[in-house]
Amino acid sequence: MSQTERSFKMEHLWEKTKYNKAEVIHMSDEQIEYFHWLYFEESVYDLM
């Protein structure tokens, strides 16, 4: 993941979820991608 993408997703996570900034900074790229997907990505099944 690029640094720009990582920064965007990290900021999104700590502003809009229960995670604080310190927790998000210590997450791996995989964890950030997973939690961003979990909380913010829409699925076609969400829309049914």
Protein Blocks (a to p, Z undefined) as FASTA:
>chain_A
ZZklmmmmmmmmmmmmmbdfklmmmpcfklmmmmmmmmmmccfklmZZ
